[in-house]
Amino acid sequence: MKSAAKVQDMLEVSRKLSEVRGEIEQQQAEFATLSKQVETVALTLALRAEPVVPAVAHWRPCTSCKWRPEMRWMA
């Protein structure tokens, strides 16, 4: 009877180990998927960055150009 209990214990331990291995593999697969998503997001952000256009200091268009008769449509 003792050996039967030992066999049952070994089968239970084996079953539990298989269960834990399955959980580990599932979590590793999920981690790999999430890691790829993070890389993709970082790449997308890097590709969508908009350039910064510097402002022109002291630009005064009215004093920068001369009035000509052909420009009367602007008045």
VMD Tcl script that builds the backbone (N, CA, C; Angstrom):
set m [mol new atoms 225]
animate dup $m
set s [atomselect $m all]
$s set {name element resname resid chain x y z} {
  {N N MET 1 A 0.812 -1.192 0.000}
  {CA C MET 1 A 0.000 0.000 0.000}
  {C C MET 1 A 0.855 1.255 0.000}
  {N N LYS 2 A 2.035 1.204 0.689}
  {CA C LYS 2 A 2.903 2.361 0.735}
  {C C LYS 2 A 3.396 2.737 -0.661}
  {N N SER 3 A 3.754 1.742 -1.470}
  {CA C SER 3 A 4.261 2.036 -2.807}
  {C C SER 3 A 3.170 2.645 -3.688}
  {N N ALA 4 A 1.931 2.246 -3.463}
  {CA C ALA 4 A 0.826 2.829 -4.220}
  {C C ALA 4 A 0.685 4.306 -3.879}
  {N N ALA 5 A 0.843 4.658 -2.613}
  {CA C ALA 5 A 0.762 6.060 -2.205}
  {C C ALA 5 A 1.922 6.851 -2.802}
  {N N LYS 6 A 3.106 6.245 -2.840}
  {CA C LYS 6 A 4.257 6.924 -3.425}
  {C C LYS 6 A 4.053 7.170 -4.926}
  {N N VAL 7 A 3.486 6.193 -5.603}
  {CA C VAL 7 A 3.225 6.345 -7.031}
  {C C VAL 7 A 2.212 7.455 -7.258}
  {N N GLN 8 A 1.175 7.490 -6.452}
  {CA C GLN 8 A 0.164 8.550 -6.556}
  {C C GLN 8 A 0.791 9.918 -6.303}
  {N N ASP 9 A 1.671 9.992 -5.286}
  {CA C ASP 9 A 2.349 11.263 -4.984}
  {C C ASP 9 A 3.219 11.699 -6.162}
  {N N MET 10 A 3.931 10.742 -6.737}
  {CA C MET 10 A 4.797 11.067 -7.875}
  {C C MET 10 A 3.967 11.530 -9.077}
  {N N LEU 11 A 2.844 10.884 -9.291}
  {CA C LEU 11 A 1.969 11.294 -10.398}
  {C C LEU 11 A 1.414 12.703 -10.152}
  {N N GLU 12 A 1.056 12.980 -8.919}
  {CA C GLU 12 A 0.541 14.312 -8.568}
  {C C GLU 12 A 1.619 15.372 -8.764}
  {N N VAL 13 A 2.850 15.086 -8.338}
  {CA C VAL 13 A 3.951 16.028 -8.510}
  {C C VAL 13 A 4.227 16.235 -10.001}
  {N N SER 14 A 4.205 15.176 -10.764}
  {CA C SER 14 A 4.434 15.265 -12.202}
  {C C SER 14 A 3.354 16.113 -12.880}
  {N N ARG 15 A 2.113 15.905 -12.479}
  {CA C ARG 15 A 0.996 16.685 -13.032}
  {C C ARG 15 A 1.164 18.166 -12.703}
  {N N LYS 16 A 1.528 18.445 -11.452}
  {CA C LYS 16 A 1.699 19.838 -11.026}
  {C C LYS 16 A 2.864 20.497 -11.773}
  {N N LEU 17 A 3.957 19.759 -11.958}
  {CA C LEU 17 A 5.099 20.288 -12.707}
  {C C LEU 17 A 4.705 20.621 -14.150}
  {N N SER 18 A 3.943 19.752 -14.768}
  {CA C SER 18 A 3.481 20.002 -16.133}
  {C C SER 18 A 2.608 21.250 -16.191}
  {N N GLU 19 A 1.761 21.402 -15.196}
  {CA C GLU 19 A 0.888 22.575 -15.123}
  {C C GLU 19 A 1.709 23.860 -14.992}
  {N N VAL 20 A 2.702 23.835 -14.117}
  {CA C VAL 20 A 3.546 25.013 -13.897}
  {C C VAL 20 A 4.371 25.321 -15.152}
  {N N ARG 21 A 4.892 24.288 -15.804}
  {CA C ARG 21 A 5.644 24.494 -17.043}
  {C C ARG 21 A 4.767 25.157 -18.109}
  {N N GLY 22 A 3.535 24.709 -18.204}
  {CA C GLY 22 A 2.588 25.298 -19.161}
  {C C GLY 22 A 2.339 26.770 -18.868}
  {N N GLU 23 A 2.180 27.103 -17.585}
  {CA C GLU 23 A 1.965 28.500 -17.202}
  {C C GLU 23 A 3.188 29.353 -17.541}
  {N N ILE 24 A 4.368 28.813 -17.282}
  {CA C ILE 24 A 5.610 29.546 -17.581}
  {C C ILE 24 A 5.717 29.803 -19.082}
  {N N GLU 25 A 5.455 28.786 -19.892}
  {CA C GLU 25 A 5.530 28.943 -21.346}
  {C C GLU 25 A 4.516 29.970 -21.842}
  {N N GLN 26 A 3.328 29.953 -21.262}
  {CA C GLN 26 A 2.290 30.913 -21.648}
  {C C GLN 26 A 2.726 32.334 -21.298}
  {N N GLN 27 A 3.293 32.521 -20.114}
  {CA C GLN 27 A 3.735 33.852 -19.709}
  {C C GLN 27 A 4.938 34.321 -20.531}
  {N N GLN 28 A 5.817 33.406 -20.911}
  {CA C GLN 28 A 6.948 33.777 -21.762}
  {C C GLN 28 A 6.463 34.217 -23.142}
  {N N ALA 29 A 5.482 33.544 -23.668}
  {CA C ALA 29 A 4.927 33.922 -24.974}
  {C C ALA 29 A 4.256 35.289 -24.885}
  {N N GLU 30 A 3.522 35.525 -23.810}
  {CA C GLU 30 A 2.865 36.826 -23.616}
  {C C GLU 30 A 3.908 37.933 -23.474}
  {N N PHE 31 A 4.971 37.666 -22.744}
  {CA C PHE 31 A 6.052 38.640 -22.570}
  {C C PHE 31 A 6.703 38.972 -23.912}
  {N N ALA 32 A 6.940 37.954 -24.729}
  {CA C ALA 32 A 7.554 38.180 -26.047}
  {C C ALA 32 A 6.643 39.041 -26.917}
  {N N THR 33 A 5.346 38.772 -26.885}
  {CA C THR 33 A 4.391 39.566 -27.661}
  {C C THR 33 A 4.376 41.016 -27.194}
  {N N LEU 34 A 4.333 41.230 -25.886}
  {CA C LEU 34 A 4.319 42.591 -25.355}
  {C C LEU 34 A 5.626 43.324 -25.662}
  {N N SER 35 A 6.731 42.613 -25.624}
  {CA C SER 35 A 8.022 43.231 -25.950}
  {C C SER 35 A 8.039 43.730 -27.386}
  {N N LYS 36 A 7.493 42.953 -28.313}
  {CA C LYS 36 A 7.434 43.372 -29.711}
  {C C LYS 36 A 6.522 44.577 -29.885}
  {N N GLN 37 A 5.424 44.626 -29.142}
  {CA C GLN 37 A 4.519 45.773 -29.224}
  {C C GLN 37 A 5.196 47.031 -28.728}
  {N N VAL 38 A 5.971 46.929 -27.676}
  {CA C VAL 38 A 6.682 48.087 -27.144}
  {C C VAL 38 A 7.694 48.582 -28.163}
  {N N GLU 39 A 8.410 47.685 -28.820}
  {CA C GLU 39 A 9.370 48.077 -29.847}
  {C C GLU 39 A 8.660 48.774 -30.995}
  {N N THR 40 A 7.512 48.270 -31.385}
  {CA C THR 40 A 6.759 48.875 -32.475}
  {C C THR 40 A 6.289 50.271 -32.102}
  {N N VAL 41 A 5.804 50.457 -30.902}
  {CA C VAL 41 A 5.353 51.773 -30.463}
  {C C VAL 41 A 6.508 52.753 -30.454}
  {N N ALA 42 A 7.647 52.343 -29.976}
  {CA C ALA 42 A 8.805 53.232 -29.945}
  {C C ALA 42 A 9.209 53.613 -31.358}
  {N N LEU 43 A 9.170 52.685 -32.280}
  {CA C LEU 43 A 9.522 52.959 -33.658}
  {C C LEU 43 A 8.509 53.898 -34.288}
  {N N THR 44 A 7.238 53.679 -34.015}
  {CA C THR 44 A 6.199 54.535 -34.567}
  {C C THR 44 A 6.362 55.964 -34.069}
  {N N LEU 45 A 6.643 56.122 -32.808}
  {CA C LEU 45 A 6.841 57.462 -32.272}
  {C C LEU 45 A 8.045 58.139 -32.903}
  {N N ALA 46 A 9.083 57.381 -33.126}
  {CA C ALA 46 A 10.281 57.957 -33.732}
  {C C ALA 46 A 10.000 58.380 -35.177}
  {N N LEU 47 A 9.169 57.659 -35.898}
  {CA C LEU 47 A 8.889 57.978 -37.288}
  {C C LEU 47 A 7.890 59.115 -37.445}
  {N N ARG 48 A 7.105 59.372 -36.454}
  {CA C ARG 48 A 6.072 60.397 -36.560}
  {C C ARG 48 A 6.459 61.729 -35.927}
  {N N ALA 49 A 7.668 61.869 -35.524}
  {CA C ALA 49 A 8.094 63.126 -34.911}
  {C C ALA 49 A 8.025 64.241 -35.943}
  {N N GLU 50 A 7.432 65.362 -35.555}
  {CA C GLU 50 A 7.307 66.492 -36.461}
  {C C GLU 50 A 8.472 67.455 -36.254}
  {N N PRO 51 A 9.011 68.002 -37.351}
  {CA C PRO 51 A 10.126 68.939 -37.205}
  {C C PRO 51 A 9.666 70.247 -36.572}
  {N N VAL 52 A 10.552 70.852 -35.860}
  {CA C VAL 52 A 10.258 72.140 -35.226}
  {C C VAL 52 A 10.730 73.240 -36.165}
  {N N VAL 53 A 9.831 74.135 -36.506}
  {CA C VAL 53 A 10.173 75.243 -37.401}
  {C C VAL 53 A 10.506 76.456 -36.534}
  {N N PRO 54 A 11.720 76.989 -36.660}
  {CA C PRO 54 A 12.081 78.145 -35.840}
  {C C PRO 54 A 11.305 79.395 -36.273}
  {N N ALA 55 A 10.929 80.202 -35.327}
  {CA C ALA 55 A 10.224 81.444 -35.617}
  {C C ALA 55 A 11.224 82.487 -36.103}
  {N N VAL 56 A 10.774 83.313 -37.032}
  {CA C VAL 56 A 11.632 84.379 -37.554}
  {C C VAL 56 A 11.475 85.584 -36.636}
  {N N ALA 57 A 12.575 86.027 -36.073}
  {CA C ALA 57 A 12.531 87.157 -35.138}
  {C C ALA 57 A 12.503 88.475 -35.907}
  {N N HIS 58 A 11.703 89.389 -35.459}
  {CA C HIS 58 A 11.632 90.760 -35.983}
  {C C HIS 58 A 11.267 90.810 -37.460}
  {N N TRP 59 A 10.394 89.971 -37.901}
  {CA C TRP 59 A 9.954 90.006 -39.290}
  {C C TRP 59 A 8.792 90.964 -39.402}
  {N N ARG 60 A 8.937 91.974 -40.236}
  {CA C ARG 60 A 7.886 92.967 -40.441}
  {C C ARG 60 A 7.625 93.077 -41.933}
  {N N PRO 61 A 6.623 92.392 -42.438}
  {CA C PRO 61 A 6.392 92.364 -43.879}
  {C C PRO 61 A 6.037 93.734 -44.471}
  {N N CYS 62 A 5.397 94.578 -43.713}
  {CA C CYS 62 A 5.011 95.885 -44.256}
  {C C CYS 62 A 6.212 96.789 -44.484}
  {N N THR 63 A 7.241 96.652 -43.725}
  {CA C THR 63 A 8.431 97.481 -43.906}
  {C C THR 63 A 9.463 96.801 -44.780}
  {N N SER 64 A 9.255 95.549 -45.102}
  {CA C SER 64 A 10.232 94.805 -45.890}
  {C C SER 64 A 9.989 94.907 -47.387}
  {N N CYS 65 A 8.817 95.321 -47.818}
  {CA C CYS 65 A 8.540 95.391 -49.245}
  {C C CYS 65 A 8.146 96.810 -49.641}
  {N N LYS 66 A 8.309 97.130 -50.904}
  {CA C LYS 66 A 7.939 98.433 -51.436}
  {C C LYS 66 A 6.598 98.298 -52.137}
  {N N TRP 67 A 5.792 99.304 -51.993}
  {CA C TRP 67 A 4.492 99.306 -52.635}
  {C C TRP 67 A 4.666 99.621 -54.108}
  {N N ARG 68 A 4.015 98.795 -54.962}
  {CA C ARG 68 A 4.049 99.027 -56.395}
  {C C ARG 68 A 2.607 99.081 -56.890}
  {N N PRO 69 A 2.344 99.798 -57.972}
  {CA C PRO 69 A 0.964 99.922 -58.471}
  {C C PRO 69 A 0.313 98.578 -58.779}
  {N N GLU 70 A 1.062 97.603 -59.258}
  {CA C GLU 70 A 0.442 96.312 -59.583}
  {C C GLU 70 A 0.001 95.544 -58.340}
  {N N MET 71 A 0.317 96.040 -57.157}
  {CA C MET 71 A -0.076 95.394 -55.920}
  {C C MET 71 A -1.354 95.969 -55.341}
  {N N ARG 72 A -2.102 96.779 -56.130}
  {CA C ARG 72 A -3.291 97.433 -55.598}
  {C C ARG 72 A -4.386 96.443 -55.198}
  {N N TRP 73 A -4.364 95.245 -55.737}
  {CA C TRP 73 A -5.348 94.234 -55.352}
  {C C TRP 73 A -5.180 93.825 -53.887}
  {N N MET 74 A -4.035 94.121 -53.309}
  {CA C MET 74 A -3.786 93.757 -51.915}
  {C C MET 74 A -4.404 94.769 -50.948}
  {N N ALA 75 A -4.753 95.934 -51.441}
  {CA C ALA 75 A -5.241 96.996 -50.559}
  {C C ALA 75 A -6.639 96.788 -50.081}
}
mol reanalyze $m
mol bondsrecalc $m
mol representation Tube
mol addrep $m
